[in-house]
Protein backbone atom coordinates (compact mmCIF):
# COMPACT_ATOMS: atom_id res chain seq x y z
CA UNK A 1 0.00 0.00 0.00
CA UNK A 2 1.15 3.54 -0.78
CA UNK A 3 2.34 5.31 2.39
CA UNK A 4 1.15 8.74 1.21
CA UNK A 5 -2.36 7.37 0.61
CA UNK A 6 -2.29 5.68 4.02
CA UNK A 7 -1.33 8.96 5.70
CA UNK A 8 -4.11 10.84 3.91
CA UNK A 9 -6.61 8.24 5.14
CA UNK A 10 -5.12 8.51 8.64
CA UNK A 11 -5.55 12.29 8.61
CA UNK A 12 -9.19 11.69 7.62
CA UNK A 13 -9.54 9.58 10.79
CA UNK A 14 -9.72 6.19 9.08
CA UNK A 15 -9.27 3.59 11.87
CA UNK A 16 -7.94 1.00 9.42
CA UNK A 17 -5.17 3.39 8.36
CA UNK A 18 -4.38 4.02 12.03
CA UNK A 19 -4.09 0.26 12.67
CA UNK A 20 -1.77 -0.16 9.72
CA UNK A 21 0.45 2.75 10.73
CA UNK A 22 0.50 1.49 14.31
CA UNK A 23 1.60 -1.92 13.06
CA UNK A 24 4.32 -0.35 10.97
CA UNK A 25 5.79 1.96 13.59
CA UNK A 26 4.82 0.91 17.14
CA UNK A 27 7.77 -1.40 17.76
CA UNK A 28 10.31 1.22 16.70
CA UNK A 29 8.59 3.99 18.64
CA UNK A 30 8.48 1.83 21.79
CA UNK A 31 12.17 1.10 21.36
CA UNK A 32 13.04 4.78 21.15
CA UNK A 33 10.92 5.59 24.20
CA UNK A 34 12.47 2.71 26.16
CA UNK A 35 15.95 4.00 25.33
CA UNK A 36 15.03 7.23 27.11
CA UNK A 37 12.87 6.03 30.05
CA UNK A 38 14.67 2.69 30.56
CA UNK A 39 11.50 0.92 31.65
CA UNK A 40 9.94 -1.44 29.07
CA UNK A 41 6.49 -1.46 30.67
CA UNK A 42 6.35 2.31 30.97
CA UNK A 43 7.66 2.60 27.41
CA UNK A 44 4.71 0.50 26.19
CA UNK A 45 2.28 2.81 28.01
CA UNK A 46 3.94 5.92 26.63
CA UNK A 47 3.95 4.41 23.14
CA UNK A 48 0.18 4.03 23.36
CA UNK A 49 -0.07 7.63 24.57
CA UNK A 50 1.98 8.75 21.57
CA UNK A 51 -0.37 7.00 19.16
CA UNK A 52 -3.37 8.56 20.85
CA UNK A 53 -1.67 11.97 20.51
CA UNK A 54 -0.98 11.51 16.82
CA UNK A 55 -4.55 10.33 16.26
CA UNK A 56 -5.94 13.47 17.90
CA UNK A 57 -3.42 15.73 16.15
CA UNK A 58 -3.30 14.01 12.76
CA UNK A 59 -4.20 17.22 10.95
CA UNK A 60 -1.04 18.90 12.26
CA UNK A 61 1.24 16.59 10.24
CA UNK A 62 2.71 18.45 7.27
CA UNK A 63 4.58 16.34 4.74
CA UNK A 64 6.49 19.38 3.47
CA UNK A 65 8.23 19.61 6.87
CA UNK A 66 9.44 16.02 7.05
CA UNK A 67 8.61 12.34 6.91
CA UNK A 68 5.66 10.91 8.82
CA UNK A 69 7.89 8.60 10.85
CA UNK A 70 10.07 11.55 11.88
CA UNK A 71 6.96 13.42 13.02
CA UNK A 72 5.87 10.50 15.21
CA UNK A 73 9.43 10.03 16.44
CA UNK A 74 9.66 13.65 17.59
CA UNK A 75 6.35 13.34 19.46
CA UNK A 76 7.58 10.11 21.08
CA UNK A 77 10.91 11.63 22.03
CA UNK A 78 9.26 14.68 23.60
CA UNK A 79 6.79 12.46 25.47
CA UNK A 80 9.62 10.30 26.83
CA UNK A 81 11.65 13.34 27.90
CA UNK A 82 8.60 14.83 29.63
CA UNK A 83 8.17 11.52 31.47
CA UNK A 84 11.79 11.42 32.62
CA UNK A 85 11.54 15.00 33.87
CA UNK A 86 8.29 14.33 35.73
CA UNK A 87 8.32 14.09 39.52
CA UNK A 88 6.46 10.76 39.47
CA UNK A 89 9.17 9.21 37.30
CA UNK A 90 11.92 10.51 39.58
CA UNK A 91 10.14 9.15 42.63
CA UNK A 92 9.70 5.77 40.95
CA UNK A 93 13.39 5.59 40.11
CA UNK A 94 14.57 6.28 43.65
CA UNK A 95 16.31 3.51 45.53
CA UNK A 96 13.91 0.59 45.81
CA UNK A 97 15.57 -0.74 48.96
CA UNK A 98 14.92 2.33 51.09
CA UNK A 99 12.72 0.41 53.54
CA UNK A 100 15.62 -1.89 54.31
CA UNK A 101 17.96 0.99 55.09
CA UNK A 102 15.34 2.95 57.01
CA UNK A 103 14.83 -0.20 59.09
CA UNK A 104 18.53 -0.12 59.89
CA UNK A 105 18.13 3.38 61.23
CA UNK A 106 15.13 2.44 63.35
CA UNK A 107 16.25 -0.96 64.62
CA UNK A 108 19.98 -0.76 65.05
CA UNK A 109 20.01 -3.23 67.96
CA UNK A 110 18.51 -6.02 65.83
CA UNK A 111 21.27 -5.89 63.26
CA UNK A 112 23.48 -8.95 62.90
CA UNK A 113 27.08 -8.86 61.70
CA UNK A 114 26.16 -10.03 58.19
CA UNK A 115 23.67 -7.17 57.73
CA UNK A 116 26.23 -4.64 58.95
CA UNK A 117 29.02 -5.58 56.55
CA UNK A 118 29.33 -2.02 55.26
CA UNK A 119 29.40 -0.55 58.77
CA UNK A 120 26.13 1.36 58.76
CA UNK A 121 25.41 0.55 62.39
CA UNK A 122 28.66 2.14 63.53
CA UNK A 123 28.19 5.20 61.35
CA UNK A 124 24.62 5.86 62.44
CA UNK A 125 24.89 5.14 66.15
CA UNK A 126 24.04 7.94 68.55
CA UNK A 127 22.47 10.13 65.87
CA UNK A 128 19.69 12.37 67.10
CA UNK A 129 16.20 11.84 65.66
CA UNK A 130 16.54 15.07 63.66
CA UNK A 131 19.77 13.79 62.09
CA UNK A 132 18.26 10.42 61.32
CA UNK A 133 15.35 12.13 59.58
CA UNK A 134 17.59 14.43 57.50
CA UNK A 135 19.99 11.61 56.54
CA UNK A 136 17.11 9.32 55.61
CA UNK A 137 15.51 11.88 53.30
CA UNK A 138 18.69 13.24 51.72
CA UNK A 139 20.78 10.11 51.30
CA UNK A 140 18.49 7.10 51.45
CA UNK A 141 15.44 8.54 49.70
CA UNK A 142 17.29 10.89 47.36
CA UNK A 143 15.45 14.12 48.25
CA UNK A 144 17.01 17.46 47.44
CA UNK A 145 17.58 19.92 50.26
CA UNK A 146 14.66 21.97 48.97
CA UNK A 147 12.40 18.91 48.98
CA UNK A 148 13.48 18.08 52.55
CA UNK A 149 12.70 21.64 53.55
CA UNK A 150 9.20 21.32 52.10
CA UNK A 151 8.64 17.82 53.52
CA UNK A 152 9.64 18.76 57.06
CA UNK A 153 8.24 22.32 56.87
CA UNK A 154 11.52 23.88 58.00
CA UNK A 155 13.67 26.55 56.33
CA UNK A 156 16.21 25.34 53.80
CA UNK A 157 18.98 26.95 55.86
CA UNK A 158 18.02 24.72 58.79
CA UNK A 159 18.19 21.67 56.51
CA UNK A 160 21.68 22.65 55.38
CA UNK A 161 22.87 23.30 58.94
CA UNK A 162 21.45 20.03 60.26
CA UNK A 163 22.93 18.15 57.33
CA UNK A 164 26.41 19.55 58.03
CA UNK A 165 26.02 18.77 61.71
CA UNK A 166 24.83 15.22 61.01
CA UNK A 167 27.67 14.56 58.58
CA UNK A 168 30.05 15.80 61.28
CA UNK A 169 28.54 13.32 63.73
CA UNK A 170 28.90 10.51 61.18
CA UNK A 171 32.55 11.49 60.66
CA UNK A 172 33.06 11.27 64.42
CA UNK A 173 31.47 7.82 64.36
CA UNK A 174 33.97 6.80 61.68
CA UNK A 175 36.76 7.42 64.19
CA UNK A 176 35.22 5.05 66.74
C-alpha positions as CSV (number, residue, x, y, z in Angstrom):
1,X,0.0,0.0,0.0
2,X,1.2,3.5,-0.8
3,X,2.3,5.3,2.4
4,X,1.2,8.7,1.2
5,X,-2.4,7.4,0.6
6,X,-2.3,5.7,4.0
7,X,-1.3,9.0,5.7
8,X,-4.1,10.8,3.9
9,X,-6.6,8.2,5.1
10,X,-5.1,8.5,8.6
11,X,-5.6,12.3,8.6
12,X,-9.2,11.7,7.6
13,X,-9.5,9.6,10.8
14,X,-9.7,6.2,9.1
15,X,-9.3,3.6,11.9
16,X,-7.9,1.0,9.4
17,X,-5.2,3.4,8.4
18,X,-4.4,4.0,12.0
19,X,-4.1,0.3,12.7
20,X,-1.8,-0.2,9.7
21,X,0.4,2.7,10.7
22,X,0.5,1.5,14.3
23,X,1.6,-1.9,13.1
24,X,4.3,-0.4,11.0
25,X,5.8,2.0,13.6
26,X,4.8,0.9,17.1
27,X,7.8,-1.4,17.8
28,X,10.3,1.2,16.7
29,X,8.6,4.0,18.6
30,X,8.5,1.8,21.8
31,X,12.2,1.1,21.4
32,X,13.0,4.8,21.1
33,X,10.9,5.6,24.2
34,X,12.5,2.7,26.2
35,X,15.9,4.0,25.3
36,X,15.0,7.2,27.1
37,X,12.9,6.0,30.0
38,X,14.7,2.7,30.6
39,X,11.5,0.9,31.6
40,X,9.9,-1.4,29.1
41,X,6.5,-1.5,30.7
42,X,6.3,2.3,31.0
43,X,7.7,2.6,27.4
44,X,4.7,0.5,26.2
45,X,2.3,2.8,28.0
46,X,3.9,5.9,26.6
47,X,3.9,4.4,23.1
48,X,0.2,4.0,23.4
49,X,-0.1,7.6,24.6
50,X,2.0,8.8,21.6
51,X,-0.4,7.0,19.2
52,X,-3.4,8.6,20.9
53,X,-1.7,12.0,20.5
54,X,-1.0,11.5,16.8
55,X,-4.5,10.3,16.3
56,X,-5.9,13.5,17.9
57,X,-3.4,15.7,16.2
58,X,-3.3,14.0,12.8
59,X,-4.2,17.2,10.9
60,X,-1.0,18.9,12.3
61,X,1.2,16.6,10.2
62,X,2.7,18.5,7.3
63,X,4.6,16.3,4.7
64,X,6.5,19.4,3.5
65,X,8.2,19.6,6.9
66,X,9.4,16.0,7.1
67,X,8.6,12.3,6.9
68,X,5.7,10.9,8.8
69,X,7.9,8.6,10.9
70,X,10.1,11.6,11.9
71,X,7.0,13.4,13.0
72,X,5.9,10.5,15.2
73,X,9.4,10.0,16.4
74,X,9.7,13.7,17.6
75,X,6.4,13.3,19.5
76,X,7.6,10.1,21.1
77,X,10.9,11.6,22.0
78,X,9.3,14.7,23.6
79,X,6.8,12.5,25.5
80,X,9.6,10.3,26.8
81,X,11.6,13.3,27.9
82,X,8.6,14.8,29.6
83,X,8.2,11.5,31.5
84,X,11.8,11.4,32.6
85,X,11.5,15.0,33.9
86,X,8.3,14.3,35.7
87,X,8.3,14.1,39.5
88,X,6.5,10.8,39.5
89,X,9.2,9.2,37.3
90,X,11.9,10.5,39.6
91,X,10.1,9.2,42.6
92,X,9.7,5.8,40.9
93,X,13.4,5.6,40.1
94,X,14.6,6.3,43.6
95,X,16.3,3.5,45.5
96,X,13.9,0.6,45.8
97,X,15.6,-0.7,49.0
98,X,14.9,2.3,51.1
99,X,12.7,0.4,53.5
100,X,15.6,-1.9,54.3
101,X,18.0,1.0,55.1
102,X,15.3,2.9,57.0
103,X,14.8,-0.2,59.1
104,X,18.5,-0.1,59.9
105,X,18.1,3.4,61.2
106,X,15.1,2.4,63.3
107,X,16.2,-1.0,64.6
108,X,20.0,-0.8,65.1
109,X,20.0,-3.2,68.0
110,X,18.5,-6.0,65.8
111,X,21.3,-5.9,63.3
112,X,23.5,-9.0,62.9
113,X,27.1,-8.9,61.7
114,X,26.2,-10.0,58.2
115,X,23.7,-7.2,57.7
116,X,26.2,-4.6,58.9
117,X,29.0,-5.6,56.5
118,X,29.3,-2.0,55.3
119,X,29.4,-0.5,58.8
120,X,26.1,1.4,58.8
121,X,25.4,0.6,62.4
122,X,28.7,2.1,63.5
123,X,28.2,5.2,61.3
124,X,24.6,5.9,62.4
125,X,24.9,5.1,66.1
126,X,24.0,7.9,68.6
127,X,22.5,10.1,65.9
128,X,19.7,12.4,67.1
129,X,16.2,11.8,65.7
130,X,16.5,15.1,63.7
131,X,19.8,13.8,62.1
132,X,18.3,10.4,61.3
133,X,15.3,12.1,59.6
134,X,17.6,14.4,57.5
135,X,20.0,11.6,56.5
136,X,17.1,9.3,55.6
137,X,15.5,11.9,53.3
138,X,18.7,13.2,51.7
139,X,20.8,10.1,51.3
140,X,18.5,7.1,51.5
141,X,15.4,8.5,49.7
142,X,17.3,10.9,47.4
143,X,15.5,14.1,48.2
144,X,17.0,17.5,47.4
145,X,17.6,19.9,50.3
146,X,14.7,22.0,49.0
147,X,12.4,18.9,49.0
148,X,13.5,18.1,52.6
149,X,12.7,21.6,53.6
150,X,9.2,21.3,52.1
151,X,8.6,17.8,53.5
152,X,9.6,18.8,57.1
153,X,8.2,22.3,56.9
154,X,11.5,23.9,58.0
155,X,13.7,26.5,56.3
156,X,16.2,25.3,53.8
157,X,19.0,26.9,55.9
158,X,18.0,24.7,58.8
159,X,18.2,21.7,56.5
160,X,21.7,22.7,55.4
161,X,22.9,23.3,58.9
162,X,21.5,20.0,60.3
163,X,22.9,18.2,57.3
164,X,26.4,19.6,58.0
165,X,26.0,18.8,61.7
166,X,24.8,15.2,61.0
167,X,27.7,14.6,58.6
168,X,30.1,15.8,61.3
169,X,28.5,13.3,63.7
170,X,28.9,10.5,61.2
171,X,32.6,11.5,60.7
172,X,33.1,11.3,64.4
173,X,31.5,7.8,64.4
174,X,34.0,6.8,61.7
175,X,36.8,7.4,64.2
176,X,35.2,5.0,66.7
